[in-house]
Amino acid sequence: MPEKQRYIIDTDALFSKNYLKLKGKGLVTLISLYEFILVIRSMRIEIMKMGSKKRAEGYLKLLNW
């Protein structure tokens, strides 16, 4: 059985619309996931500062999927 070629998916790909095309064909590194979590948390903090508590809670729920 031939081995499937897999690609490493970096953080930029996780945040792009092209991620759906890459999904299942690549490997997401732990560093990419960590950076993804940091970006989501910082977005949550910024949104809390702006006063959108409901939206900030949505980002927190995303991290707890």
VMD Tcl script that builds the backbone (N, CA, C; Angstrom):
set m [mol new atoms 195]
animate dup $m
set s [atomselect $m all]
$s set {name element resname resid chain x y z} {
  {N N MET 1 A 0.844 -1.171 0.000}
  {CA C MET 1 A 0.000 0.000 0.000}
  {C C MET 1 A 0.895 1.241 0.000}
  {N N PRO 2 A 0.746 2.127 -0.985}
  {CA C PRO 2 A 1.581 3.328 -1.022}
  {C C PRO 2 A 1.201 4.290 0.100}
  {N N GLU 3 A 2.223 4.910 0.645}
  {CA C GLU 3 A 1.997 5.853 1.743}
  {C C GLU 3 A 1.549 7.200 1.184}
  {N N LYS 4 A 0.520 7.802 1.808}
  {CA C LYS 4 A 0.044 9.111 1.382}
  {C C LYS 4 A 1.057 10.180 1.759}
  {N N GLN 5 A 1.233 11.140 0.860}
  {CA C GLN 5 A 2.117 12.255 1.167}
  {C C GLN 5 A 1.360 13.231 2.061}
  {N N ARG 6 A 1.987 13.629 3.158}
  {CA C ARG 6 A 1.350 14.547 4.103}
  {C C ARG 6 A 2.177 15.815 4.195}
  {N N TYR 7 A 1.506 16.909 4.445}
  {CA C TYR 7 A 2.142 18.209 4.552}
  {C C TYR 7 A 2.001 18.722 5.976}
  {N N ILE 8 A 2.981 19.486 6.409}
  {CA C ILE 8 A 2.895 20.127 7.722}
  {C C ILE 8 A 2.124 21.431 7.544}
  {N N ILE 9 A 1.082 21.593 8.336}
  {CA C ILE 9 A 0.250 22.796 8.269}
  {C C ILE 9 A 0.731 23.761 9.345}
  {N N ASP 10 A 1.138 24.958 8.928}
  {CA C ASP 10 A 1.626 25.935 9.899}
  {C C ASP 10 A 0.491 26.856 10.344}
  {N N THR 11 A 0.826 27.794 11.207}
  {CA C THR 11 A -0.182 28.676 11.798}
  {C C THR 11 A -0.892 29.521 10.751}
  {N N ASP 12 A -0.150 30.013 9.754}
  {CA C ASP 12 A -0.780 30.839 8.720}
  {C C ASP 12 A -1.870 30.067 7.985}
  {N N ALA 13 A -1.630 28.796 7.734}
  {CA C ALA 13 A -2.633 27.972 7.048}
  {C C ALA 13 A -3.850 27.731 7.935}
  {N N LEU 14 A -3.647 27.629 9.239}
  {CA C LEU 14 A -4.780 27.427 10.150}
  {C C LEU 14 A -5.753 28.599 10.105}
  {N N PHE 15 A -5.215 29.810 9.899}
  {CA C PHE 15 A -6.044 31.007 9.902}
  {C C PHE 15 A -6.543 31.390 8.514}
  {N N SER 16 A -6.164 30.647 7.491}
  {CA C SER 16 A -6.568 31.004 6.135}
  {C C SER 16 A -7.792 30.207 5.695}
  {N N LYS 17 A -8.419 30.688 4.637}
  {CA C LYS 17 A -9.566 29.975 4.079}
  {C C LYS 17 A -9.117 28.690 3.391}
  {N N ASN 18 A -7.841 28.589 3.051}
  {CA C ASN 18 A -7.320 27.395 2.385}
  {C C ASN 18 A -7.200 26.210 3.329}
  {N N TYR 19 A -7.402 26.418 4.629}
  {CA C TYR 19 A -7.277 25.317 5.581}
  {C C TYR 19 A -8.257 24.192 5.258}
  {N N LEU 20 A -9.446 24.559 4.799}
  {CA C LEU 20 A -10.438 23.529 4.483}
  {C C LEU 20 A -9.964 22.631 3.349}
  {N N LYS 21 A -9.164 23.189 2.420}
  {CA C LYS 21 A -8.613 22.380 1.331}
  {C C LYS 21 A -7.517 21.455 1.844}
  {N N LEU 22 A -6.787 21.906 2.865}
  {CA C LEU 22 A -5.666 21.132 3.401}
  {C C LEU 22 A -6.098 20.129 4.462}
  {N N LYS 23 A -7.274 20.321 5.022}
  {CA C LYS 23 A -7.738 19.482 6.125}
  {C C LYS 23 A -7.724 18.004 5.714}
  {N N GLY 24 A -7.111 17.188 6.533}
  {CA C GLY 24 A -7.022 15.762 6.255}
  {C C GLY 24 A -5.812 15.372 5.434}
  {N N LYS 25 A -5.177 16.342 4.774}
  {CA C LYS 25 A -4.006 16.056 3.947}
  {C C LYS 25 A -2.714 16.407 4.652}
  {N N GLY 26 A -2.824 17.064 5.791}
  {CA C GLY 26 A -1.624 17.531 6.457}
  {C C GLY 26 A -1.622 17.255 7.937}
  {N N LEU 27 A -0.496 17.543 8.536}
  {CA C LEU 27 A -0.312 17.391 9.972}
  {C C LEU 27 A -0.193 18.770 10.591}
  {N N VAL 28 A -0.942 19.007 11.636}
  {CA C VAL 28 A -0.858 20.270 12.356}
  {C C VAL 28 A 0.151 20.080 13.477}
  {N N THR 29 A 1.155 20.942 13.537}
  {CA C THR 29 A 2.177 20.812 14.568}
  {C C THR 29 A 1.669 21.375 15.888}
  {N N LEU 30 A 2.267 20.930 16.973}
  {CA C LEU 30 A 1.880 21.444 18.293}
  {C C LEU 30 A 2.189 22.925 18.413}
  {N N ILE 31 A 3.263 23.370 17.776}
  {CA C ILE 31 A 3.609 24.795 17.816}
  {C C ILE 31 A 2.514 25.607 17.137}
  {N N SER 32 A 1.988 25.108 16.015}
  {CA C SER 32 A 0.905 25.802 15.324}
  {C C SER 32 A -0.333 25.894 16.199}
  {N N LEU 33 A -0.661 24.820 16.882}
  {CA C LEU 33 A -1.820 24.845 17.782}
  {C C LEU 33 A -1.613 25.819 18.932}
  {N N TYR 34 A -0.406 25.846 19.480}
  {CA C TYR 34 A -0.102 26.758 20.582}
  {C C TYR 34 A -0.236 28.208 20.113}
  {N N GLU 35 A 0.313 28.525 18.929}
  {CA C GLU 35 A 0.198 29.880 18.392}
  {C C GLU 35 A -1.268 30.229 18.131}
  {N N PHE 36 A -2.042 29.272 17.635}
  {CA C PHE 36 A -3.466 29.469 17.384}
  {C C PHE 36 A -4.184 29.840 18.681}
  {N N ILE 37 A -3.886 29.114 19.743}
  {CA C ILE 37 A -4.503 29.386 21.047}
  {C C ILE 37 A -4.104 30.763 21.558}
  {N N LEU 38 A -2.836 31.138 21.397}
  {CA C LEU 38 A -2.392 32.460 21.843}
  {C C LEU 38 A -3.117 33.577 21.098}
  {N N VAL 39 A -3.297 33.410 19.799}
  {CA C VAL 39 A -3.988 34.430 19.015}
  {C C VAL 39 A -5.444 34.538 19.449}
  {N N ILE 40 A -6.111 33.409 19.635}
  {CA C ILE 40 A -7.516 33.427 20.066}
  {C C ILE 40 A -7.644 34.078 21.441}
  {N N ARG 41 A -6.746 33.749 22.352}
  {CA C ARG 41 A -6.808 34.359 23.694}
  {C C ARG 41 A -6.587 35.857 23.633}
  {N N SER 42 A -5.628 36.303 22.821}
  {CA C SER 42 A -5.378 37.744 22.734}
  {C C SER 42 A -6.565 38.456 22.086}
  {N N MET 43 A -7.223 37.803 21.115}
  {CA C MET 43 A -8.426 38.387 20.516}
  {C C MET 43 A -9.519 38.515 21.566}
  {N N ARG 44 A -9.641 37.518 22.412}
  {CA C ARG 44 A -10.648 37.541 23.475}
  {C C ARG 44 A -10.399 38.706 24.423}
  {N N ILE 45 A -9.160 38.909 24.796}
  {CA C ILE 45 A -8.818 40.002 25.710}
  {C C ILE 45 A -9.128 41.352 25.067}
  {N N GLU 46 A -8.772 41.516 23.782}
  {CA C GLU 46 A -9.055 42.773 23.086}
  {C C GLU 46 A -10.561 43.033 23.006}
  {N N ILE 47 A -11.320 41.999 22.721}
  {CA C ILE 47 A -12.775 42.160 22.612}
  {C C ILE 47 A -13.381 42.488 23.970}
  {N N MET 48 A -12.851 41.893 25.041}
  {CA C MET 48 A -13.333 42.212 26.390}
  {C C MET 48 A -13.085 43.682 26.700}
  {N N LYS 49 A -11.927 44.201 26.274}
  {CA C LYS 49 A -11.615 45.608 26.515}
  {C C LYS 49 A -12.579 46.522 25.771}
  {N N MET 50 A -13.050 46.075 24.595}
  {CA C MET 50 A -13.986 46.884 23.807}
  {C C MET 50 A -15.407 46.786 24.347}
  {N N GLY 51 A -15.662 45.828 25.217}
  {CA C GLY 51 A -16.973 45.726 25.840}
  {C C GLY 51 A -17.899 44.674 25.258}
  {N N SER 52 A -17.440 43.871 24.316}
  {CA C SER 52 A -18.286 42.820 23.727}
  {C C SER 52 A -18.077 41.516 24.474}
  {N N LYS 53 A -18.723 41.407 25.622}
  {CA C LYS 53 A -18.517 40.240 26.479}
  {C C LYS 53 A -19.024 38.953 25.823}
  {N N LYS 54 A -20.172 38.988 25.162}
  {CA C LYS 54 A -20.740 37.786 24.526}
  {C C LYS 54 A -19.809 37.255 23.437}
  {N N ARG 55 A -19.263 38.151 22.638}
  {CA C ARG 55 A -18.354 37.736 21.565}
  {C C ARG 55 A -17.082 37.141 22.138}
  {N N ALA 56 A -16.579 37.730 23.203}
  {CA C ALA 56 A -15.374 37.217 23.854}
  {C C ALA 56 A -15.621 35.825 24.426}
  {N N GLU 57 A -16.816 35.596 24.955}
  {CA C GLU 57 A -17.150 34.266 25.473}
  {C C GLU 57 A -17.182 33.235 24.348}
  {N N GLY 58 A -17.557 33.660 23.150}
  {CA C GLY 58 A -17.561 32.762 21.996}
  {C C GLY 58 A -16.159 32.283 21.653}
  {N N TYR 59 A -15.181 33.181 21.738}
  {CA C TYR 59 A -13.793 32.782 21.493}
  {C C TYR 59 A -13.321 31.790 22.549}
  {N N LEU 60 A -13.749 32.001 23.775}
  {CA C LEU 60 A -13.373 31.085 24.848}
  {C C LEU 60 A -13.992 29.706 24.625}
  {N N LYS 61 A -15.233 29.663 24.163}
  {CA C LYS 61 A -15.882 28.383 23.854}
  {C C LYS 61 A -15.166 27.672 22.713}
  {N N LEU 62 A -14.652 28.438 21.751}
  {CA C LEU 62 A -13.900 27.851 20.642}
  {C C LEU 62 A -12.666 27.113 21.148}
  {N N LEU 63 A -11.998 27.682 22.138}
  {CA C LEU 63 A -10.802 27.035 22.687}
  {C C LEU 63 A -11.147 25.780 23.471}
  {N N ASN 64 A -12.344 25.711 24.002}
  {CA C ASN 64 A -12.747 24.564 24.817}
  {C C ASN 64 A -13.475 23.492 24.034}
  {N N TRP 65 A -13.413 23.556 22.709}
  {CA C TRP 65 A -14.161 22.576 21.921}
  {C C TRP 65 A -13.739 21.237 22.322}
}
mol reanalyze $m
mol bondsrecalc $m
mol representation Tube
mol addrep $m
